[in-house]
Amino acid sequence: MAKCIHAMIRVIDEVRSTAFYKAAFGLDIADRFEFDDFILIYLRNDDADFEVELTVNKGRTEPYDLGNGYGHLAFCVDDLDAEHARFEQAGLAPRKIVEFNRDGALLARFFFVQDPDGYQIEVLQRHGRYR
């Protein structure tokens, strides 16, 4: 059976991006591989095997065009309200908390935040299918 192991995004500034993912989601560098033209940085925390892979293409200074095909990454947390407040205190500019209901029951509570390269990240309350 296949297992999803990472999602890769291209970033401009390694230090800025690793600091954001550490502050926002507690992701630490699990591995870092430097090549002549690029760097691969694998981020993870103790809560999951899934990793975020940051790719830094050396010499790139212009932001990437994210186009209209990219959706978002998603993380789930135990206490959405506390995380939202923590993001605000850390200056990470989270958007407002939204609640989706379906057939009279809570489907999801979440907010979005944008990383330094413009990628959208959804932060969901651990609930139902989001665990």
C-alpha positions in Angstrom: 0.0 0.0 0.0 1.3 3.5 -0.8 2.0 6.0 1.9 2.2 9.7 1.4 5.6 10.9 2.8 6.1 14.6 1.8 5.0 17.6 -0.1 7.6 19.8 -1.8 7.4 23.5 -2.2 10.0 25.9 -3.8 11.2 28.7 -1.5 13.5 31.7 -2.0 15.1 32.1 1.4 16.1 29.0 3.4 16.5 30.8 6.7 13.2 32.8 6.5 11.3 29.7 5.4 12.7 27.3 8.0 12.1 29.9 10.7 8.4 30.3 9.6 7.7 26.5 9.7 9.4 26.2 13.0 7.5 29.1 14.6 4.2 28.1 13.0 4.2 24.3 13.2 7.2 23.2 15.3 8.8 21.7 12.2 12.5 21.1 12.6 15.1 20.2 9.9 15.2 16.4 9.7 17.6 16.4 6.8 19.3 18.9 4.6 21.0 18.0 1.3 23.1 20.6 -0.6 23.8 20.2 -4.3 25.5 22.4 -6.8 22.3 24.2 -8.0 19.8 23.5 -5.2 19.2 22.6 -1.6 16.6 20.1 -0.3 15.4 20.6 3.3 13.1 18.1 4.9 11.0 19.4 7.8 9.1 17.4 10.4 8.0 17.2 14.0 7.5 14.3 16.3 3.7 14.2 15.7 3.9 12.7 12.2 6.1 11.0 9.6 4.9 13.3 6.9 7.4 15.9 5.9 7.4 19.3 4.2 10.3 19.4 1.6 11.6 22.9 0.9 13.6 23.2 -2.3 15.9 26.3 -2.6 17.1 26.8 -6.2 20.4 28.7 -5.8 20.6 32.0 -7.5 16.8 32.4 -7.6 15.8 35.9 -6.4 12.4 36.3 -8.0 9.3 34.9 -6.2 7.8 31.9 -7.8 4.5 32.2 -9.7 2.2 30.0 -7.7 -0.4 30.1 -10.5 -4.0 29.1 -10.0 -3.4 25.4 -9.6 -1.8 25.3 -6.1 -4.3 24.7 -3.3 -2.8 24.5 0.2 -1.0 22.4 2.7 -3.0 21.5 5.9 -2.0 20.8 9.5 -4.4 19.8 12.3 -4.0 20.9 15.9 -5.6 20.0 19.2 -6.7 23.5 20.2 -7.4 25.8 17.2 -8.2 28.9 19.3 -4.9 28.6 21.3 -3.0 28.1 18.0 -4.7 31.1 16.4 -3.8 33.3 19.4 -0.2 31.9 19.3 0.1 32.7 15.6 -1.1 36.2 16.2 1.4 36.7 19.0 4.2 35.4 16.8 3.3 37.9 14.1 2.3 35.2 11.6 -0.9 37.0 10.5 -3.4 34.2 10.6 -6.8 34.9 9.0 -10.0 34.6 11.0 -11.3 31.2 12.2 -14.0 29.8 10.0 -16.5 27.0 10.8 -18.1 24.7 8.2 -21.2 22.8 9.1 -22.8 20.1 7.0 -26.2 18.5 7.7 -26.4 20.3 11.1 -23.0 19.0 12.3 -19.6 20.5 12.5 -17.5 19.4 9.6 -14.4 21.6 10.1 -13.1 24.6 12.1 -10.0 26.2 10.6 -8.0 29.3 9.7 -5.5 30.0 6.9 -2.0 31.5 7.1 0.4 32.4 4.3 4.1 31.4 4.4 6.9 33.8 3.4 6.7 32.6 -0.3 2.9 33.0 -0.6 1.9 29.4 0.0 -1.5 29.1 1.7 -1.6 26.8 4.7 -4.8 25.6 6.4 -4.8 24.9 10.2 -7.7 22.7 11.2 -9.1 21.8 14.6 -8.4 18.0 15.2 -12.0 16.7 14.7 -13.7 14.0 12.7 -11.8 13.1 9.5 -9.1 15.7 10.4 -6.8 13.9 12.8 
